[in-house]
Amino acid sequence: MTTKQFGTVEQVASWRLCTGCGACVFACPENNIQLIDVPDQGIRPIANSAKCWKCGECVKVCPGIEVSHQSFNSQTIPQLRQAWGPVLEVWESYATNPEIRYKSSSGGVATALALFCLENEDMTGVLHIRANSEAPLQNISSFSKNREELLACAGSRYSPAAPCEKLDCIQEADSSCVFIGKPCDVVALRKSQAVNPELDAKVGLAISIFCAGTPATNATYNLIDALGVKPDEVEGLRYRGHGWPGMTTVKVKGNKQTYQMTYNESWGGILSKNIQIRCRLCPDGTGEFADISCGDPWYREIEPDEPGRSLVLVRTDHGHRILYKAMEAGYIELERAQPEVLAASQKSLLEKRQNLFGRLLAMRLMGIPVPHFEGFSLLSNWRNLSVSEKARSIAGTFRRIFQRNWRKPLKVLNATDFSAGRKNEK
Ligand SMILES: Cc1cc2nc3c(=O)[nH]c(=O)nc-3n(C[C@H](O)[C@H](O)[C@H](O)COP(=O)(O)OP(=O)(O)OC[C@H]3O[C@@H](n4cnc5c(N)ncnc54)[C@H](O)[C@@H]3O)c2cc1C
């Protein structure tokens, strides 16, 4: 079977190719798709098969099975195209507002730019995600309309999140809106725009955060378990932020005590070990389809108590205009960075891109459906690996295929297995 033969997103999920973005929920003309959080997989779609007439609208917007660059703007930096896609400018930046900078993940640029768009560009709202206050280990989509709501969403949530399930908030808004999400969420947004002119007309700015992959919810359970806390005791969980990168902090119900571990212990030691399978096949860790993308400038040691900074990539002319206007209006500070800073900051993302050709080859040889990628120079990236690294990327994938039984699809999920679905806030 090839991904071209997929008729429903449930088939995509059964072959472990779902990213959990939620765009299929918005695309389904019958409102027949609901999302559930499968603890050892991620957020996944389920549909009532009696109501599904396999129109394929959900598959059209799915970023899990196909991601293509049509062409590159000739102004993009040539030396970055092969490994990082279209980049017009590289900056180090931070929010000038100290509260935004402190509460955010790195420099708070994503939040500050969104606030600038609400306050100065006449945009109606910002679609992004935050912790679900009724189920604090899960995330929920949020359509923020003011500073307070934006700040409640600041910071990274290293657990499944599906901002695209609420694309209707953008489509039905009075004026254009900002979208913030992971690279795959932005691909889903762009695919949805391509088939939906009403939505397309309302997307005022797309911001991507860099992403090494989404850990399944089980990873968060492991995290709080390592801190000696039980899931139903948790009142709040912050993965990072409140400093740079900030501590992972769990607040327990009815107890003033907080439980903490460092970002390296939580991300490096626990969360990154449980990343969704589709994320391991992702060539786009830096939001190549966004107007602006933000990550961490990890190329140097961070001093204790150093305020946060973001590494900012301008990807489109529109992104360039908004970034400059936000700087002129005093929302962000900008310092020009050299293109080399990107590879020095994001070594693991580069490594993943270089290994991808070998991983996909091994899966194809075993007859496993793989995503179709265009414009990511996967073969040229792979050529940069040494012979032993190439061999490892193929052999390691074969090993995983057999150990984890990837040759067989997972059982298609159905509503009766997950009668509660995901908890929504009232
Ligand atoms: C799963 C994951 C993996 C990441 N991997 C890397 C990496 O490899 N390298 C790197 O440099 N940075 C990575 N980041 C991004 C980094 O953590 C910061 O989000 C980024 O630097 C932006 O910082 P900021 O201060 O500008 O954002 P903020 O101003 O804090 O805003 C963050 C925005 O991201 C949104 N958001 C948070 N979590 C999610 C999520 N899970 N899904 C969708 N939207 C979300 C929030 O709603 C908010 O709008 C990752 C983030 C996540 C969630």
PDBQT file of the ligand as one rigid body, heavy atoms in Angstrom, charges set to zero:
ROOT
HETATM    1  C1  LIG A 501       7.392  19.412  20.992  1.00  0.00    +0.000 C 
HETATM    2  C2  LIG A 501       8.365  20.558  20.859  1.00  0.00    +0.000 A 
HETATM    3  C3  LIG A 501       9.660  20.324  20.402  1.00  0.00    +0.000 A 
HETATM    4  C4  LIG A 501      10.559  21.405  20.261  1.00  0.00    +0.000 A 
HETATM    5  N1  LIG A 501      11.824  21.173  19.763  1.00  0.00    +0.000 NA
HETATM    6  C5  LIG A 501      12.680  22.226  19.593  1.00  0.00    +0.000 A 
HETATM    7  C6  LIG A 501      13.984  22.038  19.048  1.00  0.00    +0.000 A 
HETATM    8  O1  LIG A 501      14.367  20.900  18.662  1.00  0.00    +0.000 OA
HETATM    9  N2  LIG A 501      14.792  23.109  18.936  1.00  0.00    +0.000 N 
HETATM   10  C7  LIG A 501      14.397  24.361  19.341  1.00  0.00    +0.000 A 
HETATM   11  O2  LIG A 501      15.176  25.297  19.243  1.00  0.00    +0.000 OA
HETATM   12  N3  LIG A 501      13.163  24.567  19.814  1.00  0.00    +0.000 NA
HETATM   13  C8  LIG A 501      12.296  23.542  19.959  1.00  0.00    +0.000 A 
HETATM   14  N4  LIG A 501      11.034  23.764  20.447  1.00  0.00    +0.000 N 
HETATM   15  C9  LIG A 501      10.557  25.154  20.476  1.00  0.00    +0.000 C 
HETATM   16  C10 LIG A 501      10.965  25.929  21.663  1.00  0.00    +0.000 C 
HETATM   17  O3  LIG A 501      10.629  25.140  22.782  1.00  0.00    +0.000 OA
HETATM   18  C11 LIG A 501      10.210  27.276  21.730  1.00  0.00    +0.000 C 
HETATM   19  O4  LIG A 501       8.846  27.012  21.593  1.00  0.00    +0.000 OA
HETATM   20  C12 LIG A 501      10.613  28.240  20.689  1.00  0.00    +0.000 C 
HETATM   21  O5  LIG A 501      11.940  28.629  20.925  1.00  0.00    +0.000 OA
HETATM   22  C13 LIG A 501       9.718  29.483  20.698  1.00  0.00    +0.000 C 
HETATM   23  O6  LIG A 501       9.985  30.205  21.823  1.00  0.00    +0.000 OA
HETATM   24  P1  LIG A 501       9.264  31.598  22.119  1.00  0.00    +0.000 P 
HETATM   25  O7  LIG A 501       9.747  32.040  23.458  1.00  0.00    +0.000 OA
HETATM   26  O8  LIG A 501       9.383  32.504  20.947  1.00  0.00    +0.000 OA
HETATM   27  O9  LIG A 501       7.747  31.101  22.194  1.00  0.00    +0.000 OA
HETATM   28  P2  LIG A 501       6.606  31.544  23.197  1.00  0.00    +0.000 P 
HETATM   29  O10 LIG A 501       6.459  33.022  23.141  1.00  0.00    +0.000 OA
HETATM   30  O11 LIG A 501       6.803  30.886  24.501  1.00  0.00    +0.000 OA
HETATM   31  O12 LIG A 501       5.349  30.897  22.468  1.00  0.00    +0.000 OA
HETATM   32  C14 LIG A 501       5.255  29.525  22.271  1.00  0.00    +0.000 C 
HETATM   33  C15 LIG A 501       4.067  29.284  21.380  1.00  0.00    +0.000 C 
HETATM   34  O13 LIG A 501       4.081  27.932  20.954  1.00  0.00    +0.000 OA
HETATM   35  C16 LIG A 501       2.817  27.339  21.167  1.00  0.00    +0.000 C 
HETATM   36  N5  LIG A 501       3.064  25.943  21.516  1.00  0.00    +0.000 N 
HETATM   37  C17 LIG A 501       3.681  25.461  22.624  1.00  0.00    +0.000 A 
HETATM   38  N6  LIG A 501       3.731  24.132  22.593  1.00  0.00    +0.000 NA
HETATM   39  C18 LIG A 501       3.124  23.739  21.456  1.00  0.00    +0.000 A 
HETATM   40  C19 LIG A 501       2.841  22.470  20.883  1.00  0.00    +0.000 A 
HETATM   41  N7  LIG A 501       3.205  21.340  21.476  1.00  0.00    +0.000 N 
HETATM   42  N8  LIG A 501       2.195  22.434  19.707  1.00  0.00    +0.000 NA
HETATM   43  C20 LIG A 501       1.806  23.574  19.082  1.00  0.00    +0.000 A 
HETATM   44  N9  LIG A 501       2.054  24.811  19.584  1.00  0.00    +0.000 NA
HETATM   45  C21 LIG A 501       2.706  24.892  20.753  1.00  0.00    +0.000 A 
HETATM   46  C22 LIG A 501       2.196  28.098  22.316  1.00  0.00    +0.000 C 
HETATM   47  O14 LIG A 501       0.777  28.032  22.239  1.00  0.00    +0.000 OA
HETATM   48  C23 LIG A 501       2.731  29.511  22.093  1.00  0.00    +0.000 C 
HETATM   49  O15 LIG A 501       1.885  30.244  21.259  1.00  0.00    +0.000 OA
HETATM   50  C24 LIG A 501      10.134  22.715  20.605  1.00  0.00    +0.000 A 
HETATM   51  C25 LIG A 501       8.838  22.919  21.087  1.00  0.00    +0.000 A 
HETATM   52  C26 LIG A 501       7.956  21.869  21.199  1.00  0.00    +0.000 A 
HETATM   53  C27 LIG A 501       6.555  22.142  21.697  1.00  0.00    +0.000 C 
ENDROOT
TORSDOF 0
